[in-house]
Amino acid sequence: MNTNLETKLDYKFKNAKLLSKALTHSSYANEIKHKSPEIECNERMEFLGDSILSMVVTDYLYRNHPNMPEGDLSRIRAAIVCEKTLVTFAKRLELGKYLYLSNGENASDGRERPSILADAFEAVLAAMYLDGGLDNVKKFLVPQITDEIGNIFEKGNARDYKTILQQIVQQEQGEILEYVIVAESGPAHRKFFEVEAKLNSNVIGRGQGYSKREAEQFAAKEALILFGEK
């Protein structure tokens, strides 16, 4: 069963026991400890995975958005590492159906419980890290992060530079603002985009990112700096 999860993770575990441990809820370990005392739950792995998640998100934001102020960096990181977002990531993997739960947790919809899903997702990150190192975690996690950054801008959890720029441009009638992809690189699972913001065909800002929306946001931000906006 875990083989299907490995396919979704795009990662093959050398030590399959690590993945099984990451999927083992404390209720299951306690329920069968009289028969299998060697079975461990995923709580320690969740602890490690929490730190790995925060570090990868922080590293990505710092390296890819050198002009973003600390306040925005902190808000975006907080929005990504929160339980709600981790549950979204877990559900993309259908993680609930792979969990080892006690009969009681299983009967009470434990496979859909946000806290269980979020903790299991972090534990899986820890399992990947222990089995294959940080680069493999990044390979899986960075595309998730970039998608969520675009969502964060759209939901207003960080400054929406595109909207701010559009409001400025609309003050003058007849102005045409557009975003043009000028370069695209990287493998299919981790495309990197370069975008130009153009006003009446003149380049007013450039941005880069691992999603089109993200690159557009930072092209807009550069344009705002050109216009004297902070």
Secondary structure, 3 states (H helix, E strand, C coil): CHHHHHHHHCCCCCCHHHHHHHCECHHHHHHCCCCCCCCCCCHHHHHHHHHHHHHHHHHHHHHHCCCCCHHHHHHHHHHHHCHHHHHHHHHHCCHHHHCECCHHHHHCCHHHCHHHHHHHHHHHHHHHHHHHCHHHHHHHHHHHHHHHHHHHHHHCCCCCHHHHHHHHHCCCCCCCEEEEEEEEECCHHHCEEEEEEEECCEEEEEEEECCHHHHHHHHHHHHHHHCCCC
